[in-house]
Amino acid sequence: MAAKIGAVEVLDWIVETMGDQLHLEHAGLDGWTALHAACKAGHVAFVEFGFAFLHVHQCDINATEQSSH
């Protein structure tokens, strides 16, 4: 939900709270990751923050949704 509304402060709090237990590259029931949702909604700051987190934690930045987009 934070990704859909571009709530960077919520993502920051989640990152601080969960640390290494946070998996932004994991898809939800709809097959989308948080970054997919943020990109679709045009939330650049959220995407930049999320991408930096994924990069630092060596996550799969090429994760795709169910139809491989």
N, C-alpha and C positions, 0 to 999 in steps of 0.2 A: 504494500500500500504506500509506503514512503516513497518508493520509486515512481509510482504513478502520479503523485502530487509534487514530486521534486523536493521533498523534505530532507535537505542535506543535514540539518541539525539532528534529525531523527537517526539518519544513517551514522552520523558521528557518534551519537550516544550508543547505538547498537554495537558499533565497532569497539568502543571503549569498554562496554559491558561484556561482550562475548569474546573479543580478541580472536585467537586462533580457532575458536569453535565456530566462527561465522563462515559460511560457505556461499558467497554471492554468486558463484558459478552454477549452483544447483538450481534446477528448474522447478517451478511449481506445478500444480496439477494441470495447468493449461499448457505446459511445456516451455514457458517463457522464464528467463532469468530476470532478476531485478533490473539489470542493465538493458535488457530488451524493452521492458516497460518504460524505463526512463528515456531511452532513445526515441521510442515511438511518441512519447508525450513531449519531446523537445526540451527536456531538463538537462541542459549542458553541464551545469555545476555538479549535479548528482552523478552524471556519467563520468566526469573527470575524477571526482572523489572515488567512485566505485572502481574505476579503471586503475587508479593509483593503488588502491587496496589490493586488487587482484594481482597487480604486478609485484608488489612488495611480498605478498604471500605465495607467489609463484603458482597462481591458479590458472586454469584454462581460460584464456581470454578469447578463445575461438569457439566457445560453447554455442551450440545452435539449438533452436527450438525444434519441435517434433517434425516440422516440414523442411528442416535443414536450412533455414534462413538465418 
